[in-house]
Amino acid sequence: MGSEDSIKHPLVFAYYVTGHGFGHATRVVEVARHLILAGHDVHVVTGAPDYVFTTEIQFPRLFIRKVLLDCGAIQADALTVDRLASLEKYSETAVVPRDSILAKEVEWLKSIKADLVVSDVVPIACRAAADAGIRSVCVANFSWDTIYAEYITVAEYHMHSIVRQIAEDYSHCEFLIRLPGYCPMPAFRDSIDVPLVVRRLHKSREEVRKELGIGEDVKVVILNFGGQPSGWILREEYLPPGWLCLVCGSSESQNLPPNFVKLAKDSYTPDLIAASDCMLGKIGYGTVSEALAYKVPFVFVRRDYFNEEPFLRNMLEFYQGGVEMIRRDLLTGHWSPYLERAVSLKPCYELGTNGGEVAAHILMDTASGKNYTSDKLSGARRLRDAIILGYELQRVPGKDLCIPEWYTNAENELGLRTGSPTAEMSDDSFAMPSYPEDFEILHGELLGLPDTANFLKSLSELEVVFDYGKNPEKRQMRERKAAANLFNWEEDIFVARAPGRLDVMGGIADYSGSLVLQMPIREACHVALQKIDPTKQRLWKHAQARQSSKGPEQKAVLQIVSYGSELSNRGPTFDMDLSDFMDGEQPLSYEKARNYFDRDPSQRWAAYVAGTILVLMKELGIRFEDSISVLVSSAVPEGKGVSSSAAVEVATMSAIAAAHGLNISPRELALLCQMVENRIVGAPCGVMDQMTSACGEANKLLAMVCQPAEVLGLVDIPNHIRFWGIDSGIRHSVGGGDYGSVRIGAFMGRKIVKSMASEKLSYSLSTNGMIADELEEDAVELLETEASLDYLCNLSPHRYEALYTKQLPEAMLGETFLEKYADHNDPVTVIDKKRNYGVKAAARHPIYENFRVQAFKALLTSASSDDQLSALGELMYQCHYSYSACGLGSDGTDRLVQLVQEMQHSKISRSAERTLYGAKITGGGSGGTVCVIGKNCLRSSQQILEIQQRYKAATGYLPILFEGSSPGAGKFGHLKIRRRLQSKQD
């Protein structure tokens, strides 16, 4: 393929291969093969076995150097990524020895006189090339900054620097050769798209089958996992009658049934895939590209926490080549309905598969001196915000200029708000739509809520039949197809609604007993639920197969469909037998329930929904004999710090209570929902989220003292004041490491304060129990109260400063604390002995925050003035910087607060009437949303929009704006609806 001139002057390529699996190595083989065919030298730097390269390239111009410079993603098993272990291993592999790696690689690159460094996608290789004065190019469909950006949500703050360092390394790369199925990769300034890189076939389907002794009448599935789940035993009954399974990666000791065939370790997989009728495995670039190229349907099982997957999955399904299998069915052998569905597909990928050849041409041109780059800014100019652009862009379509059609399908198909900045809601869009006449409302009212009317309209359209072949956008709508078979339309359906919340003041002080002020937002979650006799329930095919395997008797089944799953890389459906919630004659323990949902990360979301059933069983003694079908449609975007999880829990439990005639007060319901999150999901949140979602009212702040949940009442938001939420784009999670460690630090602080108060009290009392002369009786009572302190917020700031702050440690090792104090007395967190926890800042925050919230509440009712707004804004600023002192700040939220300050103190604002006055990070911190206070006027709204655009200009991310309010679940009540028979006949 190369020119005669290129052979006379051979080029030297240093090709670095990431340590993440064999998939990268196999595609490197195809690019390297074309480079070598053109007469050039290729030095491959890899940790993969030699045979991966030498079986395809038998030329002396291939040089293999065995070095591992990154670790990829560490997997707990074949389907589960260990996020923390991945970060720790990367730190050990590439961060700690960074200086020595760079020195060694620079020396080596100079020694081989490399003309070009190619990376797939080893970050440090790009920096080494720059230090050696050599151009570099990456070839990839994802980059490690976008993968690791999600992992740091569960790590300590110091781990964030890993993502920034990786992105900075990539910024030294000249451009990216971008493969189909790509993730957004913000660190690269330029990209060139090429076709699929696919390994060539050596043998025909007929030749492979003849060698294996398989007739054309036999259906063949190839099990291609690159390592199987540990302890997995394959059984004959897993396959439909007459089928055969070819097993890749089987251990030597594994005994297989007669309809399973063990393949040799070095078998050439592309030939075997092309000879099969379908493939069963996990999604990766190699498996997807070869399935598409050879038109082999792919039955895939999700592995969570690997952000490459949703984009490859979208591409696979767009070309009608994918069937998703839930992990439980994989492990228990309910394969038949999925395999039979797969062989009915007609994959339709017709685009190029010569990406290896195209990429090789580009690399040769570049090494010869051609310049492909434009004058775009270097990625290094945007690196401070790599975390923003890393995680969130993978969940939001439309953020890349060259997005193929299959890439843009993650929007909620019903047109409802799902957290995408492309789905902004204006005041005009919130006008009341026409009421869907397909349903008769037997109970409840719409309360003028247009989102509820839209939700009913979406229900009425579920039975519409689409031609998925002619409508590519609908081809992706597995959620809707599943929902269409969810309900029996002749039975009653119950609808509940619960909003998210904007944390105006209080935030993380809730678990320390603070007063909090929370506003229910306009965005809400709707749940449609049907209680139905098991014999009348419409089951999905795999659920039918599971039921049939247990006998002829119909058992109660829970089926859930969740819209918007693609935005979070989670499975859109979940089903289980309700008997799974029983352990003998008693409901399952919370610990066992958590383990039940943890088995499959892609379906862990179902704990928020199904967990409400178990909590009702355990806490209220309810027994569920009927089947339950649930449709969840939430416009509360996830990971923004506006309580998407609380909205789901409250809406679900409200619908269950309505369907089963349970009389649960909004306050009690909120406390039960908190138990779902604490005990089953395992997130250590306070109760303010659920309480606001359940008890809040539109355009009012819910005032609550979290001891544990005393609602003081509703505070009217004065007409001249308005609150906004601005999303930073950085994912927030109350299950994350930072939130949990700060909470533990606060509880440690309380325990230490109580201990100090006890010591002071004992020292101050005389041996006969009399009060010492220098100590007043009131002081003794104060010390007695503080020695038995139930909530940290009951300690006043002046007492804290006078007696305790100087003696509180800045930080303490978990092991040291446990040795001295035994326990921190927080039922929902566990101290890690090896972890160092910040104590002083974590304890100080709620003490002062409680005071700030009390002052804020009082100021809201004072006379309207600029001083009033200035004081309210200052309290919010103080709260924000207190969060930062705890380690719960982030670049994105800090930037937004800074933009509000710049707008507030600009020359224009000083010369005219000010409109914006303050801002703070919300909820659990470490990302999420910033709350802004300002005047309720047009100019303030214009300034908020200007901040939104400035943030986008600085980071590339357009923030979502949260404006307006709506009623809580208690105020909404529930709807009881039934489809009109005449409408159905029409």
Secondary structure, DSSP 8 states (H G I E B T S, - for coil): ---HHHHHS--EEEEEE-SSTTHHHHHHHHHHHHHHHTT-EEEEEESS-THHHHTT---TTEEEEE--------EEETTEE-HHHHHHHHIIIIITTHHHHHHHHHHHHHHHT-SEEEEES-HHHHHHHHHTT--EEEEES--HHHHHHHHGGGS-GGGHHHHHHHHHHHHTSSEEEE-SS----TT-S-EEE---B----SS-HHHHHHHHT--TTSEEEEEE-SS--TT----GGGS-TTEEEEESS--TT----TTEEE--TT--HHHHHHTSSEEEEE--HHHHHHHHHTT--EEEE--SS-TTHHHHHHHHHHTT-EEE--HHHHHHT--HHHHHHHTT------S--BHHHHHHHHHHHHHTT-----S---GGGGGGGHHHHHHGGGGSSS-STT--GGGG--S-TT----S-GGG---TGGGS-----TTEEEEE---TT-HHHHHHHHHHHTTT----TTT-HHHHT-HHHHHHHTT--TTS-EEEEEEEEEEEEE-GGGGGGT-EEEEEEEEEEEEEEEEEE-GGG----HHHHHHHHHT-SS---EEEEEETTGGGGT--SEEEEEGGGGEETTEE--HHHHHHHHHT-GGGTTHHHHHHHHHHHHHHH-----SEEEEEEEE-S-TTSSS-HHHHHHHHHHHHHHHHTT----HHHHHHHHHHIIIIII-----SHHHHHHHH--TTEEEEEETTTTEEEEEEE--TTEEEEEEE-SS---TTSHHHHHHHHHHHHHHHHHHHHHHHHHHHHB-TTS-B-TTS-HHHHHHHHHHHT-S-GGGS-HHHIIIIITTTS-SEEEHHHHHHHHS----TT----TT-EEE-HHHHHHHHHHHHHHHHHHHHHTS--SHHHHHHHHHHHHHHHHHHHHHT---HHHHHHHHHHHHHHTSHHHHHS---EEEEEE-TT-SSSEEEEEEESSHHHHHHHHHHHHHHHHHHS----EE--B---HHHH--EEEEE-HHHHH-
